[in-house]
Amino acid sequence: MSGSQPFVKRENDELDLRQIWDESLPILGLVVLFGSLALLPYLVVVVIFEGTFISLILRSFTQLVLAVGAAIVLMYVVTRAIQLADG
């Protein structure tokens, strides 16, 4: 295991903001992707199918998309943290 800490510059023990930014962009991309995928059926419910049985199905689908998206983001974060800790 490496002696250096992730996100810290070795020469002056300050936060490496460039590395933090580089690591946060893929996470931001995943959050935006799944958020926009969940927004589409929700907007269809609000605009077209308010108060019908189809709205219940679409809202359930929206919750499923958000749950799967959150799980994928968490798996990415854990996997990337293990990679950073090892390397």
C-alpha positions as CSV (number, residue, x, y, z in Angstrom):
1,M,0.0,0.0,0.0
2,S,1.3,3.4,-0.9
3,G,2.3,5.9,1.8
4,S,0.8,8.9,0.0
5,Q,-2.8,10.0,0.5
6,P,-5.2,10.6,-2.4
7,F,-6.1,14.2,-3.2
8,V,-3.1,15.6,-1.3
9,K,0.0,17.1,-3.0
10,R,3.1,15.5,-1.8
11,E,5.4,18.5,-1.9
12,N,3.4,20.8,0.3
13,D,0.6,18.7,1.9
14,E,-2.2,20.8,0.4
15,L,-5.3,19.5,-1.3
16,D,-4.9,18.7,-5.0
17,L,-7.9,20.6,-6.4
18,R,-7.1,19.5,-9.9
19,Q,-7.3,15.8,-8.9
20,I,-10.5,16.4,-7.0
21,W,-12.1,18.1,-10.0
22,D,-10.9,15.3,-12.3
23,E,-12.5,12.7,-10.0
24,S,-15.7,14.5,-9.6
25,L,-16.6,15.0,-13.3
26,P,-17.5,11.3,-13.9
27,I,-19.7,11.3,-10.8
28,L,-21.4,14.5,-11.9
29,G,-22.0,12.9,-15.3
30,L,-23.6,9.8,-13.8
31,V,-25.8,11.9,-11.5
32,V,-26.9,14.1,-14.5
33,L,-27.6,11.1,-16.7
34,F,-29.8,9.3,-14.2
35,G,-31.5,12.4,-13.0
36,S,-32.5,13.3,-16.6
37,L,-33.6,9.8,-17.3
38,A,-35.8,10.0,-14.2
39,L,-37.1,13.4,-15.1
40,L,-38.6,12.3,-18.4
41,P,-41.3,9.9,-17.1
42,Y,-42.0,12.3,-14.2
43,L,-42.7,15.1,-16.6
44,V,-45.0,12.9,-18.7
45,V,-46.9,12.1,-15.5
46,V,-47.3,15.8,-14.5
47,V,-48.2,17.0,-18.0
48,I,-50.3,14.2,-19.4
49,F,-51.3,11.4,-17.0
50,E,-52.1,13.2,-13.7
51,G,-54.3,11.1,-11.4
52,T,-54.5,8.0,-13.6
53,F,-53.3,4.4,-13.2
54,I,-50.5,5.1,-15.7
55,S,-49.2,7.8,-13.5
56,L,-48.7,5.3,-10.7
57,I,-46.7,3.0,-13.1
58,L,-44.6,5.9,-14.4
59,R,-43.9,7.3,-10.9
60,S,-42.8,3.8,-9.8
61,F,-40.6,3.6,-12.9
62,T,-39.1,7.0,-12.0
63,Q,-38.3,5.7,-8.5
64,L,-36.7,2.6,-10.0
65,V,-34.5,4.7,-12.3
66,L,-33.4,6.9,-9.3
67,A,-32.6,3.8,-7.2
68,V,-30.6,2.1,-9.9
69,G,-28.8,5.3,-10.6
70,A,-27.9,5.8,-7.0
71,A,-26.6,2.3,-6.8
72,I,-24.5,2.7,-9.9
73,V,-23.0,6.0,-8.6
74,L,-22.2,4.3,-5.2
75,M,-20.6,1.4,-6.9
76,Y,-18.5,3.7,-9.1
77,V,-17.4,5.7,-6.0
78,V,-16.4,2.6,-4.0
79,T,-14.5,1.1,-7.0
80,R,-12.7,4.3,-7.7
81,A,-11.8,4.7,-4.0
82,I,-10.3,1.2,-3.9
83,Q,-8.3,2.0,-7.1
84,L,-7.0,5.2,-5.6
85,A,-6.1,3.6,-2.3
86,D,-4.1,0.8,-4.1
87,G,-2.3,3.0,-6.5
